């Protein structure tokens, strides 16, 4: 299952975006979003999130 939820706890630090090998994370309107079709569920974004804001759907 793709990690498709970046919760309200997101600090907008950008660590997840630069870590994603599939470029599935992008900055949305005031928050980051994960493209579920591109996400390969590698977990890299989860590992670097300083606020545990990325969760499985």
C-alpha angles and dihedrals in degrees: 000000000000120000095244104156125082103182131215089268088077111127093199089237094142096225092126095049095055092043097054110104091197096049088235094141122077138164112264129185099311096333142052122260133198120221102224092202092058098038113102094189094242092147095225091127092051091052094054100040106112093200103041090240096143114086138168114263 
